[in-house]
């Protein structure tokens, strides 16, 4: 298995049709990736939606909403891929999203632990939500999203090194996680991916 796409969900039923339609439309060979869907004890119909509409997904029903970090770690443990790809449940993916991430990872140095994709706003087309993160340790907010609220353009379409990644859409190399460890579960949400 080349890639494991891991989705953490809590009461996100309203987002799932768009996300899964865009996963089904991926140009990356569907025999080379699996989908791990970790449900953090949703009270909506998320689980039954996945069971009915995406039975090939590995469905992990977690007993509580213990946060994004623990959900990711559960997904990592159920995955088989060389690459572990996190995607938020409210995303709509470009058809070449996974293919581009995997091809970029395949070409990268062994010292590169992760590959981020550019995330655009759904409700503000053409504007960037995140294009990697920059660490600013001496500021009040130590991590800033590169390109946030800027118009997308050529400067954000090239491969370059960033300080950190946003867990909304990132490919992580399994070998890197095996060396440094999985996410710190003491962070319920935010900064667990820094």
N, C-alpha and C positions, 0 to 999 in steps of 0.2 A: 504494500500500500504506500503510495507516494505521499498523500496528504490526508489529514483528518481535519475537517472543518468543524469547529466546536462553537455551538451556540448556547448561551446561558439565557434562560427565560424565566420571567416571573410576571404572570398576568399580561403577557404580550400578544394575546390572540389576534388583536386587530392588526398587528404588523406581519404576522406569519404568512398570509397568502402572498404578499408582495415579495417577501424575502425568499420563500421557497420557489415561487415562479422564476425569480432571477437565478436561484441556484440550479434549477432544472435547465435553464438556458445557457449555462456555462459551456464555453468551447473546449475546456479542458476535458480530457477523456474521463467519462463518469465511472469507468472501471478502475481508475487510479485514485479516486478519492472517496472517502466515507464522510457521512454527516453524523456527528454526535450531538444530540439535543439534550441538554441538562435542564430539567424543569425544577425550579426551586419552590415546589409546593404551591403552584398557582391555584387560585380559586375560580378562574375562568375555565373555558373549555380548551385550553392550549393542548393538553395531553391528548384528548380525544381527537382534536384536529390532526395532530401528527400521526396518531395511530391509524386514522382513516385515510388521510391524504398523502402521507409520506412514510409508508410502512417500512421502507428500506433504511430509514434513519435509525441509528442506535439511540433508543429512547431511555434516558436515565431519569427516573423519578426520585428526586431527592426529598427527604422527609421534612425539610424546612427551608425557609429563605435565609440562608446563612451567608449571603453576599456573593459578589462577583468573583472574588479571589478563590473562595472555596469551590464555587461552581466550576471555575476553570480547572482547578486541581482535580476535581472529580472527572471532568471531561478528559484531561490528560491521561488519567489512569485507565480510561475506557478506550483510548485511541490506539491505533496501530500504525499511523503514518510516520514517515521520516520527517515530515513537516507538520506542525500543529498550527492551525490557522484559526484565530479567534475572529468572530464577526458578531457585532451586536444584532439583536433581534429586530431592530427597526431600520435596518439597511435595505436598500435596493441596489443590487450589484450590477456593474457593467458586465457584459457577456464574456469579456476577456480577463476579468478580475483575477480568478484563480490561476489561469494559464500564465499571466504576466508575473504574478507573485512567485510561482514555482520556477519559471524560467529565470527570473532574476536571482532567486536563491541558488539555483543550480550553477549559475555563472559566478557566484560570489566566493570570496575567500573563506577559508575555514574559520577565520577570526570574526566573521560577521555572524551574529547570533540571531538576528531577526530582520525582516523586511516589512516596512510599513507601506500601506497604500494611501493615496490621497483620498480624503473623505470630503465630499461636497455636501452642502446643505440641500435637503430635499425641498424645503419651502423657499429657498432663495437660489434658484438655479444659476450655476456658473460661479458661485462663491464658495470659498474654502472654509471648511470647519477645522480640518487638521491635515497637515502635510508633514508629519513628524513633530517631535517636541524638542524644545530647547531648555536646558537646565540653567537656572539663574539662582544659584544657592544663596546669595546674599539679599534677595528681594523678599517682599512679603508673600508673594505667590511664586514658589521656587521652580515651577514648570510652566512654560507658555507654549501654546499651540502655534506652530510655524504656519504662517499664511492666514491665520484666523480672520475671517470677514473680508479677506482680500479677493479681488476678482482673479479667477483661475487664468493662468497664462503659461507661456513656455518656460519661465523660470521654475515652475513647479512640476514640470513634466520630465525632468531629467533625474537620473539616479545620483544621489549624494548622501553623505553620512549625516546623521542627525544624532543628538544627544540621547534621546529617549523615544519611546513609542507610545502611541495611544492604543489601548486594548480594544478599541472599537473595531479595528481592522488591522490585523498584524499576523504575519507568518513567523513562527518561532521554530528554530531548528531543534529537533529532539536532542541532538548531541549537546547543545548548549544547556538545555534544561537539566540534562543528566549531570552536567558539570557544576552548575551553580545552584540548582534546586528549583522548586516550583514556587508559586506565589505565596507571599506572607498573608496568611488567613486572618491576622489581627486587623487588617484593613478590610472593612466591609465593602466599601465602594470608594473609588478614586485613590490614586497613588499606589494601589496594589500592583500596578503594571509599570511603575517607574523603577 
